Amino acid sequence: MVEALLPSYRLTQSSLAALADAVTNLSAFTPQVDTDGFCRLQRLSTRVLPSQAFSSFIPLKKLFLPPREKLWSFQSGQFSEIEQPEPFAVVGVPLCDLQALWYLDQVFAEDLPYQKRRARSLVVAMPCEPMPECRCDRQLMPVAGDLFLDQQCAWALSPAGDALLRACGAGAAADKPLPWPAAGPERRPLLTEEQLRSSADATIWAETAQRCLSCGACSAVCPTCYCFDLLDETATDGSVIRDRRWDNCFFAEHAKVAGGHDFRPERANRLHFRLEHKFFGFGALHGQNGCVGCGRCRKVCPVDIDLDQIAAQLGEEGLT
């Protein structure tokens, strides 16, 4: 993938102040580290923009695909669709999360609730300090979002971002690539679909599954995991509410269908499915690696399962 040259702008003190006002006039969220050491997306409490990105424990996806949301209701013979979301901003996210947002944009391209939230959002990324678990790859996929801010320079990532910078009085500069952080010492393993298909009986699946708790924490914190379930709640008066809730491919009920058949009855089956989905995707995104290398899954797993290590062993590619 050729690295894209994006419109960049020079920020003066006045244009930066105008930009900060425009962002904080919205309901703005930013990753903040709490006293317990966890980084969470929280409301921006000041009118000053952060200067650095942080990786929140639960990623950006929760603002666009909430853990639980009402899709529609039916009462007294009338359908009611979801309300129009309020405009909001997210500021101080790392570039790998913008890759994940691009991935979700493809998955939910025709999903009305998701698209309504995206249309009314402003997403601003900033430079980050890579953590030991980070394995980001600027060549993996494009980025989404609206702006990238780095000291006195800004990049427009969308028409809305470009219009905002111009409105704030930022001066146009030469097009240039985004300033990704330096690559870490570890490289991602190479694994082909053929190697994965031929590994169905490999002992590593059962061995790793012995440790796996099926807690689903890895999927919950993954910025590109998007499995959901639809539930209709009915009342005695005939009213109905349809909810969408996060689901998880590690949960025992996830692949069970009517009649009791389970397509992935064992933890080893579910582990294989997750690696296949992360590394090779499916549907319209088949062949697109969906792991942006943020390291959240490795950090949160209580038994230290690492999909990259599994892939390295299957592909005979040691991590260096």
PyMOL commands that set and color helices and strands:
alter all, ss='L'
color gray80, all
select helices_A, chain A and resi 13-24+61-64+95-107+112-119+159-167+193-197+203-211+217-221+267-280+283-285+296-300+307-315
alter helices_A, ss='H'
color red, helices_A
select strands_A, chain A and resi 8-10+27-33+39-43+68-75+78-81+88-93+121-125+147-150+153-156+171-172+228-234+240-246
alter strands_A, ss='S'
color yellow, strands_A
deselect
rebuild
show_as cartoon
